[in-house]
Amino acid sequence: MPSSTRTSVVDLTELDMGPRPSIKNVDNCAFSSWYPQYKKLCPKARLVKPLPKEFVEYLLADGIVLAKGDAGLVWEDTDGEVHGARIEEVDASVPLPENTSATTGNEAKEKEEVEEEEAEKEEEQENDGNEASEDEAEDPTIHFQELHNDIASLIKELGGSICPKLNWSAPKDALWISTTNNMKCINPSDIYMLLKASSYITHDLTEAYEGCVDFDESAPPKPEFELVLRKWFEINPALEFRCFVKDRNIVGITQRDMNYYEFLGPLKDKLEDEIHAFFEENLEFTFPDDSFVFDVYVPEPYDRVWLIDINPWASKTDTLLYSWEQLMGYDPLQTGFEPELRLVDKLDSSRGFGTVEHTESYVPKDFVDGGLNASSMSDMVDRLRQMMASQHDDSSDDE
């Protein structure tokens, strides 16, 4: 069991910039590093590791090209098979009746010219058809078909809907692509859309260790990437909290959702007690790092705490209602020190109900960069329309 340590000297540079972790600190916070140990404290999840390099390359490639089997309307029948619907436009030309009357030389010449034009059009249509067939054959999943099938099976195993993330991050900044404004995914293409549209995911894949004290740019380490599929369940965002641990002591707790909730005020003491008890019983001396950040969910009746995520004690981790200068300046062993649960204040003019996280990422980068070709854009628009139509049908049924 690791012993408790105390930081006696605070680096003034770190106070300005925030703490810098080691590569080992970052790896300790990867989902696969801690989930097996704390599995009973977490929502149900499945892990796919390692991800094939073809899938990683697909996530980093420009544009959003979806699996052909998922790009259209997708549903599951009672036989367990997945079916899709595709609407094709067929150019049906109606032949003109033959002209049995005698034609002059000019008429014959005109007829010959018309026939040549029609032959050219038919050749162009045939070429276009070949190009369309080639485009349709470009299903990205052919390069990672086994993974694609595994993901589909795991979604079914987890009840038909999941929430995805990679080693460290979830694609919360990609909700612009979801008509439901959440990360609920019911098929592999839902997952691919969120992951490819997310800057957080790109960071995991390309910059996970940048800023680490032992990061060597000339020989950057190559992490083994993983895909996490969490069973989907509805979360009340008001009851998510981020907890900061310094030298194996909680030094601060903050509300995660940046909206004011009146009902949280009277619950403050109970929430603090539950979170502290959870930490002392499960995390205080079991997590390998002395300083780290963990996220929890405390649903009604507020007597059970769920572990959602663990993050490094690092400047890249969002401090929300705190600052790194405050957190690093606290001495948890000082007599009389009491960590505080900070809630969004009603009088905080910078916040208001309806404040949305990650809005800086809500402009789709591929739209801005022109990374979507016409075919991909059409597929995406069709998919979004179908999702909205399905959502409308569900709401009509409820009425």
N, C-alpha and C positions, 0 to 999 in steps of 0.2 A: 504494500500500500504506500503510495507516494507520501512523502512528508510535506508538511506545510512550510512554505518559505515566505520571506518578507522582503519586499523591495525597499531598501533604505535610502537610495539616491534616485531622484527622478531626473532624467535627461531633459534639459530645457528644449533641445531640438525636437525631441519626441512630443513634448507638450504642444509645440506649434504645429507639427506635422501629423501627429497621431502615432500610435505604436506601430512598429514594424515586426511582423512575425518571422519565424524561420520557415523554411520549406516543410520541415517536419510538423510545425504547428498547423500549417495549411492542410497537409495530408491527414492529420488527426481529425480534421473537421469534415473530411469527405464522408459522404453518407455511409459507404460500406465499411468505414473504419469504426464507426460508433454504433450503427444500427443493430448489429448482432448482439451487442452487450445490453442495449437498452430496448430491445424489441418489444418487451411486454409493456413498456411505457408509451409506446408510439402507436399511431394509427397503422392499420395493416398495409403492408407494402411488399412489392417484389422488385428484385434487383437483376438487371441484365449487365453482365461484365465479363470480359472486356468488350467494348464496342468495336466492331470491325473498322478498319481505317477507311473503307469505302463509304461507310455511313457518316463518319466524321467529315470526310471530304464533301459529301452531299450536304451536310448541315452548313458548311462554310462556303459552298458554291453560291454564286450570284443567282438571283431569281428564285421563284418558288414553283417547282414542278412536283405535282402530287402523284401518288400511286394511281394508276389507271383504274384499278378496281374500286378505289375509294373516292375518286374525284366526283362521281355523280352521286345521286341520292342512294344512300346505303341503309339497309335494314337487315334484321336477322329473323328468319322464319322459324317456325316451330321445329323444323328438322335440324336447326343449328347451322344451316348454311347461310353464308352471306351473299346477298344479291345486290346488283346495281342496275340502274336505269340510265340509258343514254338516248337522247333524241338526236336523230340524224336528219339533215335536210337532203332530200333527193330531188335532183333536177330532172323532171320527167318532161321530155319534149314530145309534143303531139305532131305526128307526121302530117304534112299537107296532102290533100288528094292529088292524084296524078293529073296532069294536064294532057288530055287526049287530042287536043286541037293541034293543027299544024303550026309550026313556029317558023318565023323568018330567020334569016342569018343573024340579025342583031339579037333576036330573042334567044337563039341558041347560044350566042356568045355570052349574053347576060346570065343565062342559066348555068353555063360552065363556070363563070366567075363566082356565082352564088355557091355552087357546089364546092369550089376550091376554098371559099371562105368558111363554109361549114366544116370541111375536112380539117382546116387549120384550127378551128374552135374545138373540134373533137380531140385533136392532138394535144392542145393546151389543157383541156379538161382532164385528159388521161395523165398528163405530166403532173397536174395539180393533185390528182388522186394519188399518184405514186408518192408525191411529197407528203401528202396528208397521212398515207399509210406509214411512211418512215417516221413522221412526227409521233404517231400513235404508238409506234414500237418503242419509242424512247421512254419506257417506264423506268424511273430511277431505282425502283426496288429490285430490278434484275441483278443489281450489283450487291445487294444484301438481302436476298430473298429469305434466307433462313431466319435472320433477325426479324424481318417483317412478319413472318409467320409466327414467330415466338411472341412478338408484341401483341398480335391479334389474339393468340391463345391466352396470354396473361390478362388482357382486358376482360375476356370472358370469365376467367377464373376469379377476378376481383369484382364480379357482379355486373360487368357491362359498362362501367364508367370509371375513369381514373384521373389523377392529376399528375403530370410529369415533372421531373427535374433531372439535372445531371449531377455530377459529383457534389457541387456546392450550391448551385443556383437553380431557382425555378423561373420560368419565363413570364414573370408577372408584368414585365414591361411590354408584352406582346398582346395584351388584351384587346387592342384595337382591331385585331383580326377575328375576335370572337363575338358573335352576335349576342351571346348570353353574358358578356362582360365578366367571365370567369375562366378558369383553366380546366373545366370539365371536358374530357375527351372520351369519345365513344368508339373511335376506330383509329388505326395507325396514322392516317392522314391528318386527323385533328392534332395529333402529337407533332407530326412533322411541321405543320404550319406554325404552331406556337414556337417550336424550337428554332426554326429558321428565321422567324421574324424578331427574335429576341437578342438585344445587345448583351444582356446578362449571360446568355448561353455562349455567345461569341467570346465573351471575356473568359468564361470557364475553359473554352477550347484553345484560346490563344494567349491569355495573359494571367493565368491563375497564379503564377509565382512572382510576377513582377512586383517590386516593392519589398520583397523578402530580404532580410539582412544578408543571407547567404546566396542570393540569386546571382548567377554568373551569365551575363548576356551572351558571352562567347560560346558557352556550352550549356544552354538552358535544359533543365530536366524535362522529361517527357512523361507526363502522368498517364496512368491507365484510365481511360474514360469509362463512365458507367451511366446507364439510364435507370432511373428510379420511377416506378409506377406505383403511386399511392392510391388505395381505394378511395373513391370520391365520397365525401360526405359534406353536408352543408355546415359551414362555419359562420358563427356570428363574429364579424371582425372586431367588434367592441371588446371581445373577451380574449384577444391575443395580446401577449405581453413579451417584451424583450428584456432579458436579465443579463447584467454585466458582472462577471466574476473576476476579481483581482486577488491574487495570492490566496485562492481557495475561499474567498469570502465574497458574498454578494455586496456590491457597492452601489447598485442602482437598478431600478426596474422602471420600464416605461411602457405606456400604452403603445401599441403598434399602429393602429388605425388613427389617423390624424384628424378625427372628428370629435366633437364634444358629445358625450352621452351622459345625460343627467343621472341615470340609474347607477352609474359606476361610483359616484361619490360615497353613498352609504355603504357600499361593498368594499371600500378601500382596505380597511383593516383585515377583513376576512381573506381577501385576495392575497394580501401580503403574507398572512400567516400560512396559507395553503402553499404558496410558492416557496417560501423559506423552508417549510417542512419537507416539501418535495425535493428541494436541492440538497438539504442535509442528509436525507435518507438515501438518495439515489446517485447524486453527482459529485458531491463535495470532495470525496477522496477516491473516486473511481475513474474520472476522466484523466487522461495522461498529462494534460497541461494545467499549470497552476492558474493561468488567466485565460478566459475564453468567454464567449457570449452564447446564450441559449435562448430559444424561443419556446413558449408554452401556450397552451390553450386551456382555459378553465371554464367549461360550459356549466350551465345550470344543472344541478343546484349548488354549484361552486364548491364541491367537496372532492373533486378529482382533477388532477392536473395531467395533461397530455404533453409529452415532449414532441415538438414539431421539427426543430432543427438545432444544429450547433454550428456556430460561426467562430472564426479566429478573432482573437483580441488584436485587431488590426484596423488601421485607418480606413480601409475599404469597407468595413462593416458600419452600416448606418447607425448612428447613435440616437436618432429621432429627437426626443425631448431633452437629451443631454448634449454635451460637447465632449470631445476627447480630452480637452484641457481639464474639465471638471472631473471626469472619471479617473484620469491618471493622477490627479492631485489628491484624491481621497486616500486616507490611510485607514484601512478597515480595522487595524489593531489599536487605533487611538482610542483612549478612554472616552466613552460617551458617543462614539460614532454610531449613527443609526442610518442605514440605507433607506432611501425614499422611493415609494411608488409614485411616479409622476403621471398625472392624467391631464388631458387637454382641458384647459380652463374655459369656462363659458365666456369670459371676458377677453379671451385671446382673439384679437381682431384679425390675426393672420390665418385663423382657422374658421371653418364653418361647416355645417353639415353638408355633405356632398363633396367634400374635398377628396380628390382622387389621387392616389399614388401613381408615380411613374409617368405622369403626363408628358414629361419631356421626351418620352420615347414613343408617344402615341402616333407620330407621323411615320407611316411605313417607309422604311429606308429604300426598299426596292421601288416604290412608287416614285420617290424623289430621284433616285439614281437612274431610273429607266431600266431597272434590272429585269422587269417582267416583259417577256415577249407577248405578242398578241394572243397566242394560244393559251399561255399560262394565265394571262389576265382574264381571258374569257372563262377558263376553268374556275378561277377563284371567284369571279362574280357570280357564275352559275351556282357554285357551292354555297356562297353566302345567301343567295336568294332562296335556295332550297332549305337552308337552315332556318331562315326567317319564316318561310312558309310553314315549316314543321312546327315552329314555335307558336305561330298564329293558330294553327289547327289545335294544338294542345290547349291553348288558352280558351278557344271556342268550346272545346269539349268540357272544360272546367265550368263554364257558364251554364 
